[in-house]
Amino acid sequence: MDRDFISGAVGAFFGTLAGQPFDTVKARMQISREYCSVAECAIKTVRYEGVRVLFKGFSPALTSAVVENTVLWTVHGVIVRKCFENQSGENKPSVLQQATVGALSGFFSGTAIGPAEIIKVRLQTRHSDPSNPLTRNPIFVISELWRMEGYKGFTRGLVALWMRDVPFYFVFFGTYDLTLGIIAPDGSANPIQHAICGSLSGAASWSVVFPMDVLKTKAQVSEAPITLTSAFSETYRVQGVKGFYRGWISAVLRGAPANGSLLLGISLSNKIYDFVFT
């Protein structure tokens, strides 16, 4: 379990660093209609607020990623060892079994990251204003949310988060195990091969679950609490089907380097851990 926990934390740092700029653009595209494309959003954001703004919300994003991946990989490792490890100590779950374990692990990790996700997207979607700490300081965002809604404010979008992360990790672990078996059928994949499979898995997963991520973001940043049904109805009424895919390109572009970096970090961490402790 220690190995899964440590590698998840290391991978989370790698993935957040690589994916945060794309994530900021994605969040802004999801809640605003002022941008016609991902490129326009990125260019205007940098032009008027500076490059650093692409990393707004990095602290809660890193917190969320560390919590998510330590919980995810720890739960995944425990389930695989308990359910599929044979007497010789080998784990050989099928692709479908890996995907199912991933979905179950995603439920637990999604539950754990809810509060940090809310703080992150609120920082990302607010235009920077040096005179307003609510646009740049996570402590002020936390205080505002607690004052307005109490503990319930930190559960905003939780159902949408589950509906995003459970299928996300079903696709992610299934695709990862499938592509890894193709690239390295003998099971001796190197860190670069793990990164390639992670990149493909991340892009595929985001392609499937993106509409639910749109609803999650809307629920978490709205001025007043809204239901998942209300977020869906309002999005469809105003923007039609296209409204559920605003920022999709940014999410897929982010999914490749972020998840590739995640798996690269996990693979390198596992190798170092095994070298030191075995």
C-alpha positions, 0 to 999 in steps of 0.5 A: 500500500505504501508503494501505491500511495507514494507513486500516486503522489509523485505521479500527481505532481507530474500530471498537475504540472503538465496539465494545469494550463490546459485545465484553466482554459477548459474551465473558462470555456465551460462557464463563459461564452465570450470565447469562440475557441480554445485558442482564443481563450488561451491567447486572451487570458495570457494577453490580459492577465499574464502567463501566470494566470494559466496556473491559477488554482495550482495549489488546490489543483495539486492538493486535489490531484495528490488526494485523488491519485493516492486514494485511487492507486491505493484502492486500486492496488488493494482490490487487485491484490485481494481479488486477483493475486494468486499463490505465486504473487502474480496479478493477472486481472483481465482488461474488463476486470481492470476497468471495473476496479478502476471505476470502483476506485474512481468512486472513492477518489472522486468523493475525496477530491470534491472540496479541492475541486470546487476551490480550484475551478472557482479560482480558475474561472474568475478573472484576475483582479489584484484588488480582489483576493477572491480571484487569487487566494484559495483561503479567501475562496474557502472562507467565502464558501463556508460563510455563504453555504457552510459545509454543504458548499463543499459538496457542490457537484458531488453527484456530477463528480461521481458520474464523471469519475466512475466512467472516466476511470473505467475507460482509463484503466481499461484503455491503459491495460489494453494498450500496455498489453499491446506495447509490452506484451511480456509485461516489461514496459519501461517508463516511456511506454507507461507514459505513452499508454497513459497519454492515450488513456487520458485522451480517450477518457476525457473524450467520453466523460466531458459533458459531465465535467461541464455540468460539474463545473457549472454546479460548482461555480454557480452563484447559488446552488443548482441541481444537476438537472437544472445545469443540464436544462440551462446548458441545453436551452442556451447553447444546445448540444454544443454547450456540453462540449465547450472546452473539449479540445482543451480537455483532450489536449490536457489529457494526453500530457497530464496523464502521460506525465502521471504514469511516467511519475508513477512508473519512475517512483515504482522503480525507485521504490523497488530499488530501495526497498526490495 
